[in-house]
Amino acid sequence: MNKKDKPNESFSDAVKGVKRMTNEKVVLKAPVKKRKTPQHDYHEEDAPTPTVESAEKLFFKSKPLPNKLVRQLKQGKLNPEESIDLHGMTTQQALEYLDEFLNECIENESFCVCIIHGKGRKQSHNPPLKNAINCALREDNRIIAFASAPQNHGGTGAVLALLHQ
């Protein structure tokens, strides 16, 4: 007889000398599923707004947006219809002017606006105005999304913001 006629014998020959494992030594673990990164990062009400540094780029969106629009916003390819410069103001003054500005922009049906907050002169590690604007815009229901502006509109010292219509 050849090996094809007795397949069990050839297997027995192949595993000869192999020590059988007991079930007590085998620990089976469930496979770990990798979580997919969500396509859209939503604003979470309970999450604290992080403190940002002067040169740090900002980005936020309150709801899912088309990828093309997000890309255009981040790359600064959207032209702002209106802008406001908050340099030299106290945080309280800047927030008041920002509120009035956003109300006017909504009335004028502006979609993209530029908000210049500055990089913070001496507080490079914790620019108060930039942080205040970052927090205020994240909590403002008139804002769809915002991102740091391109260099020709102020770079990390400004944001382009998209408004609800």
Secondary structure, 3 states (H helix, E strand, C coil): CCCCCCHHHHHHHHCCCCCCCCCCCCCCCCCCCCCCCCCCCCCCCCCCCCCCCCCCCCEEECCCCCHHHHHHHHHCCCCCCEEEECCCCCHHHHHHHHHHHHHHHHHCCCCEEEEECCCCCCCCCCCHHHHHHHHHHHHCCCEEEEEECCHHHCHHHEEEEEECC
